[in-house]
Amino acid sequence: MLEIKPVTIEDLPIIEKLGKLIWNHNFISLISQEQIDYMFARGYTYEAMKKEIESNKVSYIKLLDIKELIGFGAYGATNNTGEIQVYKLYIHPDHQYKGLVNNLLQYIENQAAQSHYKYLTLSVNKNNKAAISSYLKYGFAIEKSLVIDIGNGFVMDDYLMKKPVSR
Ligand SMILES: CC(C)(COP(=O)(O)OP(=O)(O)OC[C@H]1O[C@@H](n2cnc3c(N)ncnc32)[C@H](O)[C@@H]1OP(=O)(O)O)[C@@H](O)C(=O)NCCC(=O)NCCS
């Protein structure tokens, strides 16, 4: 039985562990190990995620299969009126490619609809073909190209994707 629940600070060690597993499993074909380590340290450690949750600007959710944590997501309002950005979507490698991410997306979209947001956005590496194909399937469209300097000589070479919130 699948369930989605908000992530608490107590969940963060296991979220960090799952995040590390997925980053090293999925992203080594997309970016260098140095960039993986740099980006992970900035956004996926216990301390980094705790700070985000405590800021109340980012909400984290977890996907459970019975009691096992098999995925997580993060989202929050941006400075653009009516927009919720989906910051994180991660499914355990043993459970990828079965459409499970749609559970996280639907939960986020429901939250967005209840609070009268108009659209969801997300940014995805241009070479992350599985993610792009998945998001297109669930109603996102490519809005524009984004090349973001993230420091230390690294860039994020992404597409911004956007989806209207259904009511
Ligand atoms: C990207 C991710 C969130 C998508 O979730 P998911 O539940 O696996 O997605 P779906 O099952 O809906 O889509 C899978 C897509 O992957 C591709 N795919 C399917 N089987 C695959 C395989 N064995 N190997 C690689 N890609 C495959 C297909 O393009 C498929 O899309 P299609 O159904 O339109 O053909 C998830 O795979 C994941 O966590 N990946 C690693 C982390 C990541 O990239 N996060 C997103 C950052 S923006």
Ligand as a Chemical Component Dictionary entry (heavy atoms), coordinates in Angstrom:
data_LIG
# 
_chem_comp.id                   LIG 
_chem_comp.type                 NON-POLYMER 
_chem_comp.pdbx_formal_charge   0 
_chem_comp.three_letter_code    LIG 
# 
loop_
_chem_comp_atom.comp_id 
_chem_comp_atom.atom_id 
_chem_comp_atom.alt_atom_id 
_chem_comp_atom.type_symbol 
_chem_comp_atom.charge 
_chem_comp_atom.model_Cartn_x 
_chem_comp_atom.model_Cartn_y 
_chem_comp_atom.model_Cartn_z 
_chem_comp_atom.pdbx_ordinal 
LIG C1  C1  C 0 13.070 10.695 -12.625 1  
LIG C2  C2  C 0 12.176 9.946  -11.673 2  
LIG C3  C3  C 0 11.736 10.877 -10.526 3  
LIG C4  C4  C 0 10.921 9.513  -12.467 4  
LIG O1  O1  O 0 10.102 8.721  -11.655 5  
LIG P1  P1  P 0 9.572  7.291  -12.170 6  
LIG O2  O2  O 0 8.464  6.891  -11.277 7  
LIG O3  O3  O 0 10.737 6.397  -12.302 8  
LIG O4  O4  O 0 9.032  7.752  -13.612 9  
LIG P2  P2  P 0 8.116  7.077  -14.717 10 
LIG O5  O5  O 0 7.989  5.608  -14.451 11 
LIG O6  O6  O 0 6.880  7.886  -14.846 12 
LIG O7  O7  O 0 8.927  7.418  -16.056 13 
LIG C5  C5  C 0 9.967  6.679  -16.397 14 
LIG C6  C6  C 0 10.582 7.138  -17.730 15 
LIG O8  O8  O 0 11.885 6.601  -17.638 16 
LIG C7  C7  C 0 12.266 5.980  -18.864 17 
LIG N1  N1  N 0 12.580 4.574  -18.588 18 
LIG C8  C8  C 0 11.763 3.516  -18.476 19 
LIG N2  N2  N 0 12.464 2.418  -18.198 20 
LIG C9  C9  C 0 13.761 2.802  -18.108 21 
LIG C10 C10 C 0 14.980 2.133  -17.821 22 
LIG N3  N3  N 0 15.012 0.847  -17.554 23 
LIG N4  N4  N 0 16.118 2.864  -17.795 24 
LIG C11 C11 C 0 16.121 4.185  -18.041 25 
LIG N5  N5  N 0 14.990 4.874  -18.323 26 
LIG C12 C12 C 0 13.822 4.191  -18.351 27 
LIG C13 C13 C 0 11.136 6.158  -19.830 28 
LIG O9  O9  O 0 11.479 7.272  -20.633 29 
LIG C14 C14 C 0 9.945  6.490  -18.934 30 
LIG O10 O10 O 0 9.094  7.397  -19.540 31 
LIG P3  P3  P 0 7.924  6.846  -20.546 32 
LIG O11 O11 O 0 7.019  6.014  -19.669 33 
LIG O12 O12 O 0 7.307  8.101  -21.033 34 
LIG O13 O13 O 0 8.609  6.037  -21.588 35 
LIG C15 C15 C 0 12.842 8.671  -11.064 36 
LIG O14 O14 O 0 13.142 7.761  -12.095 37 
LIG C16 C16 C 0 14.091 8.997  -10.280 38 
LIG O15 O15 O 0 14.042 9.147  -9.066  39 
LIG N6  N6  N 0 15.244 9.118  -10.977 40 
LIG C17 C17 C 0 16.495 9.452  -10.334 41 
LIG C18 C18 C 0 16.482 10.854 -9.713  42 
LIG C19 C19 C 0 16.036 11.917 -10.688 43 
LIG O16 O16 O 0 16.441 11.958 -11.840 44 
LIG N7  N7  N 0 15.176 12.809 -10.167 45 
LIG C20 C20 C 0 14.645 13.897 -10.943 46 
LIG C21 C21 C 0 15.494 15.098 -10.841 47 
LIG S1  S1  S 0 14.731 16.437 -11.741 48 
# 
loop_
_chem_comp_bond.comp_id 
_chem_comp_bond.atom_id_1 
_chem_comp_bond.atom_id_2 
_chem_comp_bond.value_order 
_chem_comp_bond.pdbx_ordinal 
LIG C1  C2  SING 1  
LIG C2  C3  SING 2  
LIG C2  C4  SING 3  
LIG C2  C15 SING 4  
LIG C4  O1  SING 5  
LIG O1  P1  SING 6  
LIG P1  O2  DOUB 7  
LIG P1  O3  SING 8  
LIG P1  O4  SING 9  
LIG O4  P2  SING 10 
LIG P2  O5  DOUB 11 
LIG P2  O6  SING 12 
LIG P2  O7  SING 13 
LIG O7  C5  SING 14 
LIG C5  C6  SING 15 
LIG C6  O8  SING 16 
LIG C6  C14 SING 17 
LIG O8  C7  SING 18 
LIG C7  N1  SING 19 
LIG C7  C13 SING 20 
LIG N1  C8  SING 21 
LIG N1  C12 SING 22 
LIG C8  N2  DOUB 23 
LIG N2  C9  SING 24 
LIG C9  C10 SING 25 
LIG C9  C12 DOUB 26 
LIG C10 N3  SING 27 
LIG C10 N4  DOUB 28 
LIG N4  C11 SING 29 
LIG C11 N5  DOUB 30 
LIG N5  C12 SING 31 
LIG C13 O9  SING 32 
LIG C13 C14 SING 33 
LIG C14 O10 SING 34 
LIG O10 P3  SING 35 
LIG P3  O11 DOUB 36 
LIG P3  O12 SING 37 
LIG P3  O13 SING 38 
LIG C15 O14 SING 39 
LIG C15 C16 SING 40 
LIG C16 O15 DOUB 41 
LIG C16 N6  SING 42 
LIG N6  C17 SING 43 
LIG C17 C18 SING 44 
LIG C18 C19 SING 45 
LIG C19 O16 DOUB 46 
LIG C19 N7  SING 47 
LIG N7  C20 SING 48 
LIG C20 C21 SING 49 
LIG C21 S1  SING 50 
# 
